[in-house]
Amino acid sequence: MKLQDKVAIVTGAASGMGKQIALLYAQEGSKVVVSDLNLEGANTTVEEIQSKGGQAFAIQTNVAMEEDIQSLIDTTVKTYGTVDILVNNAGIMDNFEPAADIKDENWERIFAINTTSVMRSTRKVLPIFLEKQEGVIVNIASAGGLYGARAGAAYTASKHAVVGFTKNTGFMYAQKGIRCNAIAPGAVETSIASTMTNINQFGASRQQRGMRINPRAGKPEEIAKVALFLAADDSSFLNGTVITADGGWSAY
Ligand SMILES: NC(=O)c1ccc[n+]([C@@H]2O[C@H](COP(=O)([O-])OP(=O)(O)OC[C@H]3O[C@@H](n4cnc5c(N)ncnc54)[C@H](O)[C@@H]3O)[C@@H](O)[C@H]2O)c1
């Protein structure tokens, strides 16, 4: 088993990629903290893990709230004694708004959930990692964090920021036994489209142009395998980098 006796926190683990990452980590021997805004969904993930003999507990976290991040890490340490792996996965889409149509409240909400949360959980977990000179962070960025129009301007900028934060953190703590990497998934079959409420027609028409060359959508299980690689010692020499997992979409 690749993560025997590790303690992993996965945010947004009630659904999609986060759920599959939680299930796979547990299968590989990790104790998993299943964190999500949706507590009912998180409980279902925990039941699935426990039914297969794994260890996990659910915790309600709104990653946009600083106090929830504090309590997520503190409760993990209280329950399992430490943290070894942090997966910053929770995230939402914008509505494909181009710059002229962005509303401050949407921009701020997307950045709070997709970007500021990653900084806050990293900041909170680092003293634990520094003390033991060991720890792994896996950020779920996006192809939208590497290219220009996979989504609207706010989502694109929020994920570019995650990529920059990942590289900076990886480099800063490279000699402290800590690794920080990101995954840039292409289109993946999850529930994320349900976070889109009022799609911007102009923005969508521009975004759709690149979808024609996407070979296929991925399954969340395929992203979970990359997240396992990044959490395990198999990737010991990978740090401050981004793995694109998009079935070849961006290779064109
Ligand atoms: N699906 C895709 O095509 C795709 C592509 C690239 C990147 N991503 C990224 O992958 C990550 C996971 O998304 P997914 O596609 O699995 O979506 P999903 O909607 O299936 O799962 C996201 C989970 O995050 C939770 N969540 C949302 N807001 C939250 C908050 N404020 N606090 C805590 N939890 C919250 C949701 O309840 C949900 O369980 C996101 O960061 C997303 O941006 C998705």
The ligand as an SDF file (V2000), in Angstrom:
LIG
                    3D

 44 48  0  0  0  0  0  0  0  0999 V2000
  -14.7410   18.7900  -13.6160 N   0  0  0  0  0  0  0  0  0  0  0  0
  -13.8700   19.3920  -14.3830 C   0  0  0  0  0  0  0  0  0  0  0  0
  -13.9940   19.3620  -15.6180 O   0  0  0  0  0  0  0  0  0  0  0  0
  -12.6730   20.0900  -13.7750 C   0  0  0  0  0  0  0  0  0  0  0  0
  -11.6010   20.3890  -14.6100 C   0  0  0  0  0  0  0  0  0  0  0  0
  -10.4770   20.9880  -14.0670 C   0  0  0  0  0  0  0  0  0  0  0  0
  -10.4290   21.2680  -12.7190 C   0  0  0  0  0  0  0  0  0  0  0  0
  -11.4860   20.9790  -11.9240 N   0  0  0  0  0  0  0  0  0  0  0  0
  -11.3500   21.2710  -10.4870 C   0  0  0  0  0  0  0  0  0  0  0  0
  -11.4780   20.0750   -9.7730 O   0  0  0  0  0  0  0  0  0  0  0  0
  -11.8790   20.3430   -8.4420 C   0  0  0  0  0  0  0  0  0  0  0  0
  -12.9880   19.3730   -8.0350 C   0  0  0  0  0  0  0  0  0  0  0  0
  -14.1270   19.6320   -8.8120 O   0  0  0  0  0  0  0  0  0  0  0  0
  -15.1080   18.5100   -9.3840 P   0  0  0  0  0  0  0  0  0  0  0  0
  -15.0880   18.6520  -10.8580 O   0  0  0  0  0  0  0  0  0  0  0  0
  -14.7930   17.1960   -8.7750 O   0  0  0  0  0  0  0  0  0  0  0  0
  -16.4990   19.1230   -8.9030 O   0  0  0  0  0  0  0  0  0  0  0  0
  -17.6820   18.6030   -7.9680 P   0  0  0  0  0  0  0  0  0  0  0  0
  -18.6740   19.7290   -8.0050 O   0  0  0  0  0  0  0  0  0  0  0  0
  -18.1440   17.2420   -8.3820 O   0  0  0  0  0  0  0  0  0  0  0  0
  -17.0180   18.5010   -6.5440 O   0  0  0  0  0  0  0  0  0  0  0  0
  -16.6130   19.6610   -5.8560 C   0  0  0  0  0  0  0  0  0  0  0  0
  -16.8940   19.5000   -4.3740 C   0  0  0  0  0  0  0  0  0  0  0  0
  -16.4780   20.7110   -3.7150 O   0  0  0  0  0  0  0  0  0  0  0  0
  -17.4630   21.0560   -2.7630 C   0  0  0  0  0  0  0  0  0  0  0  0
  -17.4420   22.4930   -2.5060 N   0  0  0  0  0  0  0  0  0  0  0  0
  -17.8990   23.5000   -3.2950 C   0  0  0  0  0  0  0  0  0  0  0  0
  -17.7530   24.6860   -2.6610 N   0  0  0  0  0  0  0  0  0  0  0  0
  -17.1890   24.4070   -1.4570 C   0  0  0  0  0  0  0  0  0  0  0  0
  -16.8050   25.2080   -0.3540 C   0  0  0  0  0  0  0  0  0  0  0  0
  -16.9930   26.5340   -0.3390 N   0  0  0  0  0  0  0  0  0  0  0  0
  -16.2490   24.5880    0.7300 N   0  0  0  0  0  0  0  0  0  0  0  0
  -16.0700   23.2510    0.7430 C   0  0  0  0  0  0  0  0  0  0  0  0
  -16.4360   22.4420   -0.2680 N   0  0  0  0  0  0  0  0  0  0  0  0
  -16.9890   23.0180   -1.3480 C   0  0  0  0  0  0  0  0  0  0  0  0
  -18.7800   20.6260   -3.3620 C   0  0  0  0  0  0  0  0  0  0  0  0
  -19.7800   20.4460   -2.3530 O   0  0  0  0  0  0  0  0  0  0  0  0
  -18.3940   19.3180   -4.0580 C   0  0  0  0  0  0  0  0  0  0  0  0
  -18.5870   18.2040   -3.2040 O   0  0  0  0  0  0  0  0  0  0  0  0
  -12.2680   21.8180   -8.4280 C   0  0  0  0  0  0  0  0  0  0  0  0
  -11.2400   22.5810   -7.8400 O   0  0  0  0  0  0  0  0  0  0  0  0
  -12.4030   22.1550   -9.8900 C   0  0  0  0  0  0  0  0  0  0  0  0
  -12.1760   23.5190  -10.1690 O   0  0  0  0  0  0  0  0  0  0  0  0
  -12.6160   20.4030  -12.4210 C   0  0  0  0  0  0  0  0  0  0  0  0
  1  2  1  0
  2  3  2  0
  2  4  1  0
  4  5  1  0
  4 44  2  0
  5  6  2  0
  6  7  1  0
  7  8  2  0
  8  9  1  0
  8 44  1  0
  9 10  1  0
  9 42  1  0
 10 11  1  0
 11 12  1  0
 11 40  1  0
 12 13  1  0
 13 14  1  0
 14 15  2  0
 14 16  1  0
 14 17  1  0
 17 18  1  0
 18 19  2  0
 18 20  1  0
 18 21  1  0
 21 22  1  0
 22 23  1  0
 23 24  1  0
 23 38  1  0
 24 25  1  0
 25 26  1  0
 25 36  1  0
 26 27  1  0
 26 35  1  0
 27 28  2  0
 28 29  1  0
 29 30  1  0
 29 35  2  0
 30 31  1  0
 30 32  2  0
 32 33  1  0
 33 34  2  0
 34 35  1  0
 36 37  1  0
 36 38  1  0
 38 39  1  0
 40 41  1  0
 40 42  1  0
 42 43  1  0
M  CHG  2   8   1  16  -1
M  END
$$$$
